[in-house]
Amino acid sequence: MAKSTDLDVAYVSKLARLNLSDEETKLFQKQLADVLKYAEKLRQVDVSHVEAAAHAVPMFNVFREDKPCDWLNADEALSNAPHKANQLFVVTKVVE
């Protein structure tokens, strides 16, 4: 991992066309150093015994079982439609 001194906030801000003041540059350099220090601390943790996972929490199917039930037929569905024609809903055009 790169040392915090290897990452120059002023250079990166120039590449990103950000006009940072000297105080902002110093602040961001310190914050970046803190983040990198924490990342280095995390790299030291032994995770060899931890099983690889795609999610941090166990995932399972949360859907209910499909059960047959009675639904509206076409006439019932169209009964409250403000506009209908040929057993279809008539809606305003939304695409030009």
N, C-alpha and C positions, 0 to 999 in steps of 0.2 A: 504494500500500500504506500502511496506517496506520502511524504512528510508534509506537514502543514506549510513549511517554508518553501516547498516545491510548487505550491499553488499560489499564484500571484493574483489576488483579487483585482488589483488595479488593471492588470493586463486583460483579464477575462472581462471586466466591465467595459474596457475599451473595445474589445471584440464584439460585445453585445450592444455597443453604442449606448451605454448607460453613463450618464454624467454623475459620478459620485463625488461627494466632497471628501476631504482628507479624513474627517471624523467618521463618515460612513464607511470608507475603505478600511479604516482601522477596526471599526466595529465588526464588519463582515469578515475580516481576516481572523479576528478572535473567535467569532461564532463558528467559522469553518474549522478552525483548529480544534475547538471543543467537540464538534461533530466527528472529526477524524479521530480524535483521541478516544471518544466513546466507541467508534467502530473498531478501533484497534483493541479495545478492551473486550468487545464481543468476539473478536477473532481468537482470543485466548481461551474461550470457553470450550471444554471438551464435549463435543456432540457426537462422538463416534458411536455411542450406544443408543442414540436417538434415531428412531425409524423415520425415514423420509416421508413427508406428508404434503399433499397439495393444499390443504386447508389447516388453519390453526385449530379449528374445532371440528369434531366429527360431523360429517354430513350424512344425511339419510333422506330417503324419499318421504316427503311430507304430504304427498297427495293422497286423497281418499281413494278407496276402491271404487271402481266403476260399477254402478248398479243401475239396471234398467228402470226407467220410470216414464210416466206419461208426460208428453210435452204438447205444446200447441200444434194443431194442424194448420195448414195454410190459410184456411178461411178464418180461424180464430186469430191468427197472427195479423192478418190484414184487416180485421174488424175495426180497429181503432186508428188505422192509417188515414191521415188527412187526404192523401192523394194516392190512388192506386189505378192500375190498368193492366189487363191481361194477367191477373193473379200475381202482380209484382208491385213493390213499393215504387212510387214515383217521387224522386228527390230532385232538388235543384242541382244544376250543373256546377261542379267545383273545379273542373279542369278546363283550361282554354285550349 
